[in-house]
């Protein structure tokens, strides 16, 4: 192999690696094998836990009804929006903090404050509208967006609803981030093939605020970088196309053979 040929090959390798580093990152560094395997196993333990408590969040609309409330009272007087600071206000009662609390806990406080006004103060609190009742999906998926949790939904149902994963995805190490009671995310990993093939595994139900991230494989990142280079950075007319034929035995030139694609 001549020095010129070796130089060309090294230049191409350097170009691909540079483009992979400059392209939009979708690849994350995985933990070591032992930790990764542990977090794969931890995912299935989520199905064995009791259903999580429903907690109020900022932006939620609460319906608060006093049990002895007259039917003639307007319904719009029973709806209260939780402000960004986590509080809402009730006439004749004042501010009540709701963010992070259960409806039952808020109802107990409301009842206590209404006792100064009514002889039958017992109140019921429900979440009427929950804008953030969603699961977020991103990474190497066809449609990075969010999934509205209007009912029971499993991990694989939500992922497939977004179109599944791209061919460049690392589908063996998809990440699930779920907020714990301490307000911090806990990280789990799962394999899409295992979810679809293992009939004996327990189903993992989605929760409000879950985040699913599908990373790219190392090969997928390199392919995407090369595709970005030839289809975006270099002005090639795809209607004509170019065929590249590099003969390693020919030391002096690189042949560029035009061709017409089949209609």
Secondary structure, 3 states (H helix, E strand, C coil): CCHHHHHHHHHHHHHHHHHHHHCCCCCCCCCCHHHHHHHHHHHHHHHHCCCCCCECCCCCEEEEEECCCCCCCCHHHHEEECCCCCEEEECCCEEEECCCCEHHHHHHHHHHHHCCCCCCCCEEEEEEECCCCEEEEEECCCCCEEEECCCCCEHHHHHHHCCCCCCCECCCCEEEEEECCCCCEEEEEECHHHHHHCCCCCCCECCCCCEEEECECHHHHHHHHHHHHHHHHCCCCCCCCEEEECCCCCCCCCEEEECCCCC
